[in-house]
Amino acid sequence: MLAYVFWHQPHPDTARTDYEAKLKAFHKALGQRAHAFRLSTAPWAPDGACYEDWYLIKNSAELDPLNDAAVSGMRRDPHNAVAAHTAWGAAGLYHLRLGVEKLKTARHAVWFAKPRDTSYDSLYDRLGPLCEITPAMLWQRFMVLGPTPEFCFLSSRKVDLMDIVEQPVYIDLDPIL
């Protein structure tokens, strides 16, 4: 499973409630398996606070249809309404490495790079049990697409990964969809 993740910030003169209403209308029109979160901070966003949308797809072949669907037909106007109030955006593609997709319950994210002295297999071995007991999901950036560190550990509760990874970035997720 893959996720197309889009970070965006509204124009400073756009009210949060208006922006979120437009974003919800777009997601409803798109009809895609998606989740949107408000983030109080994200180091890769120019002004810190931003929105993070997760669009779930089976494989990379679904990217073109997703892109076309987002800006055409009955979805064109809702897309354009929210896009007109967006000041910044960046995106990435992520592959689900561990756990079961439960974005609906995600409330916390830990973004991190793989420690240089740790193999991928060793990292997966250490995080696998946490994904099972938390429950949580480990997403890995695909083909270095996106502004974030390589991994995102999403969970319903805060999980301390300081003993496993270096310089984790902890972000609380406030669902809006």
N, C-alpha and C positions, 0 to 999 in steps of 0.2 A: 504494500500500500504506500502511496505517496501523498504528500500534502504540499499544495502551493500555498505559501504563507506570504501575506501582503501587509506591510506596515505602512501606516499613513497618518498624516496630521492634518487637521482642518486649518483653513485660513484663520489668522488671529481674530478677524472680525466676525467669524461665524460662531454662533452660540452652540455650545455642546449639545443641548437638547435638540436643536434643529439638525445638526450634523448627524446625530445618532438616529433621528427619525428617518432621514434620507438614507442612511446606511441600512437600516432595518427594511425599508421599502425595497431597496435594491436586492438585498438577500432574499426577500420574499419572492420578488419577481424572478430571480435567477433560479430558485428552486434546487440549488445544488446542496449537497451535504456540506454545510459550512458552519463555522463557529466564529464569533467575533468577540474580542476582549478589549477592554479599556486598560491601558497600562499607565501607571503613575510615572514610570520612568523606563527608558530603554537607552542604553549608551550609544546605540547606532542611530538614533533619531536626533535630528538637529536640535530640537527643543526639549528633548527628554521624554515628556509624556506623548503617547501616541495610541493608535488603535492597531490591533493585530488580528487579521482575518485568516482563518485556516480553511482551505477548500480541499476536501478529500477526493482523491482520484485513484483509480486502480493502477494506472501506469502512465508513463510519459506520453503515450499516444493520445491520452485524453486532454492534453494541454491545448491543442488547437481548437477542439470543440468547446472547451471551457472558455477560452478567450473569445471565440466567435459568439458564443451564447451570451457573454457578459455585455456585449455592445451592440446587439442586433435585436430586431423584432420588438416584442413588448418589453424587453429589458433595456432597450436603448435609453428611454427617458429616465427611468430610475437610476441607471448608471451615470448618465450625464448630470443628473441633479446632484448626486453626491460628489462626482468628480469636479464639478464646478466650484465646490467649496473645499477642495483638497489642496493643501499648500505643498506637500511633500509626500513621496511614496517610494518604497523599495520592496523588493520581493526576493524570495528564495524558494528552492524546491528541496523537500526533505523526505527521507525514506524511513519508514517505521522499522527500527532494528530490534527492539525488545518490547515486550508487553503487548497488551491488547488496546486497540484504539478506543479511548473513552474520553474524547475531548470535551464532551458535555459535562464531565465532572472535574475537569482540570481547573485548578485555582492558583497553582504555583508553578513557576518555571525556573529551572536552573540551566543557564547557558554556559558552556565551557568548551575549551579545546582539549583534545586528548593530550595527556602528559607525554612529553617526548620520550621518556624512558619506559613507557607502558605500551605493550602491543594492543592491537584492537581486540584480539581474543581475550587477553587478560582484563581489559576494561569491561568487555561484555560479561565475563565471568563474575566480576565484582558487582556490576549493576543489575545483573539478571535477578538475583534474589530480591533486591529492593523493588524491582518492577512487579514481582509476584505478591509481596506482602503489603505494599503500600496502598492500593495498586498504582502503577505508574507506567509511563511510556517513554522510551528512548528514541528520539528522532535524530537522524544524522543528515547533515547538509549533503546535497547531491551535486557533484561536479563543481564544487566551490561557487555555487550560485547563491548569492545573498550576502548581506552585510554583517551577519552574526558569526559568533564562534561556531565550530563544527557541529556541536551536539546541543540538543535541547532535551532535558529531562522534565516531563510534565507529570504532575501529580495532584491529587485532591487535597493533600496536606503538605506542609513544609517538610522537606527532607534535607538534612545536612550532608553535603557531599565533600566537605573539606578534607576528609581522610582519603578520598579517592581521586580527586581532581585538583588542579591548581587554578587559582583565581576564578572561582565560579561567580557568575552574575545571577543573583536571586531577584526574581520579578514576580510580584503578585498579579494575578489575572482577575479582572472584574468582568464577568460575562455580560454582554449586552444582547445576545441572541440566545 
